[in-house]
Amino acid sequence: MKENVNLNDERKTDGLSSFAAIALPMLKKALGKKGMVGADILSMWEHIVGEDTASYTFPEKIEFKRGQRCGGTLKLKVPAGGFALEVQHREKIIVEKINLYFGYNAVSCLKIIQDGSLTPKMLKKSNQPTKQKSLVSNEEQNYINELTNDVVSENLKKSLQRLGQSVFSKEHKKV
């Protein structure tokens, strides 16, 4: 199921602007050329590919062709040994899970990089989602929830809420 979301939509509801219309200009600078795809892959890796695959893989970065945001190549680090062969056998499944998570063909292939300094135990720790203390007030969280209330896709809603929390927490740090 693919959702069409127009981020330039200037809809207003009861005096509120759409979240994307407010956040996008501020985020372009903060996210740079890589956008949210790279950040989401890193932060949600275990959720995307599953605990087993995440235990011996680490997503280093996604490379896109110039001016593109789809069909990228994910550089995936694995410990030395048979792990590269295992990832090679699971490549189609891994790519499918990544694209299913994002809702479009964000990644088309993997570039497997063997790193002898990595161990599965190290990767298990690094791939665990870290629980961070919320840096937004209850009022700000309610505002973020209200702005994302109509989003049907749960993955998109959660991503937008995390993004909103990040924007508000960065604003607090600037003051």
C-alpha positions, -999 to 999 in steps of 0.1 A, spaced: 0 0 0 16 32 -11 6 66 2 9 98 -17 20 126 5 25 161 -8 50 177 16 44 211 0 7 211 8 -2 242 27 -34 229 43 -47 245 74 -71 231 99 -85 253 126 -57 278 123 -30 250 124 -6 246 95 3 211 83 33 196 102 52 191 70 47 227 59 62 239 91 89 213 96 103 208 61 121 241 57 138 237 91 147 201 84 163 205 50 193 221 65 194 197 95 190 165 75 213 175 46 215 155 14 209 121 31 174 129 44 154 107 68 160 74 51 196 71 64 186 82 99 156 58 100 177 29 88 202 34 115 177 40 143 152 13 133 175 -14 119 165 -43 142 129 -34 137 133 -33 99 152 -65 93 146 -85 125 167 -94 155 185 -123 138 197 -104 108 205 -73 128 227 -94 151 254 -97 124 248 -67 102 253 -29 106 239 -4 80 267 20 73 250 44 48 228 46 18 242 60 -14 218 74 -40 226 85 -76 228 122 -79 194 139 -75 176 106 -66 160 94 -34 152 59 -45 170 28 -58 199 34 -35 227 11 -25 229 2 12 265 -3 25 261 -31 50 290 -40 73 293 -76 85 319 -94 107 345 -115 88 336 -151 81 305 -167 67 283 -136 75 289 -120 41 277 -152 24 246 -153 46 237 -117 38 243 -124 1 217 -153 3 193 -130 22 198 -99 0 165 -99 -17 146 -104 16 166 -77 33 160 -52 5 123 -61 4 120 -55 42 137 -21 39 114 -10 11 83 -23 28 93 -3 59 97 29 39 68 22 16 87 27 -16 119 14 -33 144 33 -12 171 6 -17 177 -16 -48 208 -35 -37 233 -41 -9 271 -36 -9 285 -60 17 316 -49 35 335 -74 57 350 -58 88 372 -81 109 370 -58 139 333 -63 142 318 -91 162 281 -102 164 281 -92 201 292 -57 192 266 -54 165 238 -66 188 246 -38 212 248 -11 185 216 -22 167 195 -19 199 171 11 198 181 34 226 154 49 247 160 85 251 144 109 276 119 131 258 131 166 254 97 179 245 70 192 269 36 175 272 21 204 254 46 201 225 40 163 224 2 169 223 7 194 194 28 168 175 2 141 181 -26 164 169 -7 173 137 -1 136 129 -35 124 140 -49 120 105 -19 100 91 -32 65 83 2 46 81 15 38 116 51 37 104 48 71 88 30 85 118 57 73 142 84 87 119 67 121 118 62 121 155 99 113 161 108 140 136 86 165 154 102 156 188 136 161 172 126 195 158 112 207 191 142 194 212 167 211 188 147 244 192 152 241 230 189 236 226 193 268 205 177 290 232 
